[in-house]
Amino acid sequence: MIGVELTPEHPVPRLTDLAVSAEAAGFDTVFASHHYNNRDEFVALADMARATDDVRLGPGITNPYETHPVTLASRMATLDELAGGRGVFGVGAGDRSTLSNLGYDDDAPLRRVLETMQVARRLWDGERVDHDGTFEAVDAGLNYDARAIPVYVGAQGPDMTRMAAKYADGVLFNGAHPRDIEWAADRVAEGLEERPDHRGDFDFVAYASVSVAEDAKEAREAARPPVAFIAGSAPPPLLERHGLDTALASDIGEKIAAGEFTAAFGDVTEEMIDAFCLAGTPETVGERMGEVLSTADGLVAGSPLGPDLDAAVSLAGEAVRSTRG
């Protein structure tokens, strides 16, 4: 998979135009990210489905806390139907700082994601489902035919990454630095040791924040918002792996939860940008993408893409192509 993430902070028609550009730039998958304070990702993806021909489309990622997992499975099946079988279900535990704004406690995140995946597959297979776990479903079923949709689990920690390798079709690992990708590859290998044979091949994809522009300084400045979100929710072991200030990262997370975005973005350090984003000129980003792809099977170019979105989609596609010789 060579994909791109589009963030619904922009109007839906704008996102659709970018999806068309991404398809032309050579990306094979387009994800729309999910946060309650942005536009609805499934509405955006539906519009993209009508305007594109070949790219796969899916939420990257959606979470099974805000929406009941059975409803989420139906929304995904609807998108896949509209897109002519091009759906990809990106699901994960969600962003802790924004979930807390809605009063959700992301308890048992691994179980919740696993159960969501398992129930969704049964529903897509046409079964009626009774489930009593981290959520309940009684005689739930879809009143229309659906197909088996590939499931990619968004992960950052060791347990979720291992679980994805054991049960999912792929992992969208939240990481941009070769050090983190190599660490994740070891967790994937551990999960694959217990993977049932019938699950088939597994796709290890780095979901990397990318900011690319002809001006390196502008690219790095544009990286501050997504890096703030990553650092603010990063577990201590990840921060320690890069020698980052855990107290500062925690403070950034608190500011994001309080809606103090400008202050949070201003606290992002150069070291955080280096650890959590592929930022710089097309040549620099291409080189770093190559380092990531020497370990991972694929890569998703995630937010912010760059200071100029139209140029960034084209430049990111160019950077990815450069890794393929």
Secondary structure by P-SEA (a helix, b strand, c coil): ccbbbbbccccaaaaaaaaaaaaaacccbbbbbbccccccaaaaaaaaaaccccbbbbbcbbbcccccaaaaaaaaaaaaaaacccbbbbbccccaaaaaaacccccaaaaaaaaaaaaaaaaaabbbbbbccccccccccccccccbbbbbbbbccaaaaaaaaacccccccccccaaaaaaaaaaaaaaaaacccccccccccccccccccccaaaaaaaaaaaaaaaaaaccaaaaaaacccaaaaaaaaaaaaacaaaaaaaaccaaaaaaccccccaaaaaaaaaaaaaccccccccccccccaaaaaaaaaaaaaaaac
